[in-house]
Amino acid sequence: MILDAQPDITAVGEAPDGATAVFRAAELRPDVVLMDIRMPVLSGIEATRQICAASSAKVLVLTMFDVDEYVYDALRAGASGFLLKDIRRDELVQAVRVVAAGDSLLAPSVTRRLVESLIRRPSHGVVPRLAVRLKELTDREAETLRLVASGMSNAEIAAELVVSEHTVKTHVSRFLTKLGLRDRVQAVVFAYESGFVVPGDG
């Protein structure tokens, strides 16, 4: 009801469980999927993994929790971000629009909570197959990735590097392309998974 009330958004389908969500996503080919993290039959995490692997749909995970193990696993599965179930209606609508446009969903404050969750996880050092992709980045792109992973907004990064926000967006776009990442959220996860950013440093 909330989404269908918007002139630029159409809810094309619903699913009572994760397995049906995967089937419906393949059938309806939506731009954005709102996925409950706790789904019957097939978990929201596994459904997210299958949908992201089979299509270009962006998945927003809905959860009653803040950053926890389930949310982290959902992001690793390919989700473009997450929403808390107590968000306001206008925030839900805006989140769908932002993700549909290909931009980052997570606000800096939410990214920082994700970073805090990653920091609490044990470090396994640099993952060679991931780290090798980092060699493709220029020094400025690598620095921008490091700042994104720290939870900074584009405006904060622009101030830190003494460049325009447009330049920051260009750097972000380029490192996402070079690293084969879907969005800014995936970049944060990648930075820690690859060992590029070490939990606790800074």
N, C-alpha and C positions, 0 to 999 in steps of 0.2 A: 504493500500500500504506500509506504514512504517513497520508494523508488519510482513506482508507476505514476505518482503524482507529479513527477518532474517532466517538463516538456522535452528534455533531451535524453531521458533514460527510459528504457523499456525492460521490464523483468520478463525474460522470454521463457523461464521455466523454474521449477522448484524440484527438490529431491528429498525424500524422507531419510535416506541413508547414503553412506559414502559410495557404495557400488552403483547405485542409481545415479548419483551425481556424476560419476565418471561417464556412464552411458549417455546421460542427458547432455553433458558438455560436448561429447563427440557428435551427438545428433544436432544440437542447436548452435554450436560454435559461437558461444558468447565472447564478448570482449573481456568481461570481468566475471569472476566467480567468487561469491561470498561463501566461505566454507567454515562450518562449525568444526572446531578442532576435535570435539568428541562426537563422533557419529557412529550409529549402529552398523552392523554387517561389515563395513570397511571403514577403518579410522579416517579421520579428516586428513591426517598426515599422509597416509598411503594414497588416498584419493587425490590429494594435492600433487604428489609425486607423479602419479599416472597422468593427470590432466596436463601438467606442465611438460611432461615428456612427449605428449602426443599432440600438443597444440600451442598456439601463441597466446592463449588466454592468460590473463593475469589473475592470480588467486589472492584474495584477501582473507586471512584467517580470523574468524570470530572466536573469542575466548572470554571466559569470566575471569581469567587470571592475567596478571601482569607478565613480564618476561619470566618464563619458566622453561623447564626442559622440553615440554611439548611444543611451545612456541618456537624454541630454537630449532628443534627437529623439523618443524613445518617450514621454516625459512630455508633450511638445508635442502628440503624436498623441492624447493623452487618457488615457494610463496613470495609474493612481492611485498608483503608486510602483514601487519595484524591490527585488528581493531578490538577494543574492549567492548563487551556487550552493553556497558552502561554509557556509551557515547551518546551525545545528543543527535537528533535527527539530521540537523544541518551538517554535522560532522561526518555522518555516514554518507550523505549525498555527496559532499565535497570529496571525500576519500575515493569514492567510485569514479568521480570525474577526473581526479588527479591521476589515478592509476590507469584509467582508460586512455588518457593523453600520453602515457608513457613516462610520466614523471615519478619521482620518489614519493612514496606514501608517508614514510615515517618522519615525523617532526623531530628536530634535533634532540628534544628531551626524551623522546621514545627511543631514539637511536642510542642515547647514552645509557638507558636502562638495558638495552640489548648488549652494549659493550660491557656493562657491569656483570651481566650474566656470563658473557664469554670469559671475562677475567677470572670468574670463580671456577671455570673449568680447567682441568689439568692441561698443561702444554705438552705437546708431543714433538716439538721442534719443527723445523722446516720440512714440508712435504715436497720432495723433489719434483714430482709431476706437476705440482701447482706452481712452485717457485720458478721453474724454467720459463713460465709464461710472463713473469714479471720483468724479465730481461728485455722485453719488447717496449717497455715504457720509457719515456724520456724522464729526465730528472724531475722536471716540473710536474709531469703526470704522476710520478711515483709519490712526490710530496703531497700532491692533492689527494691521492688515495689514502695516504697516511692520516691526513687531517679529516677526511670523510669518516675513516674508521674510528677516529677519536670522538665522533659525534658532532662535529662542527657543521653549521649551516653554510650555504654558499656565501652569504654575507660575511660570516665570521672568517671563512677561508680567504675571501677577497681582501679583508682587512689584514690578515696575517701575512699574505703574500704580496700585499700592496699592488693588487691588480683589480680589474673590474669584475663584477659578478658574471658578466657575459663570458669573460675569459675563463673563469672557474667552470662555468657550465660546459665550455668547449673542452677543457681538460677532462672533466668527468665523462663526457660523451666519448672522448677518445680512449680513455682507459677501459671503459665498459666494453667498447668494440674490440679492442686488442685482447682483452682477457676473456671475451666471450660470455660476459655477464649480462643478465637481464635488466638489472636496475641497481640503484644505490644500496638497497638493502642487501642484495647479494654481494655487493662489493665489500661491505662490512664483514660479512661472514667469511668471504674469500681471504680478506686481509689477515684474519686470525688463523684460518685453516691452513694457509700457505706458510705461516710463520713470518710473514712480512711485518706484522705487528705482533709483538710478544706480550701476552697478558701480564699486566702489572707494570709495564714500562711506562715512562712518561712522567 
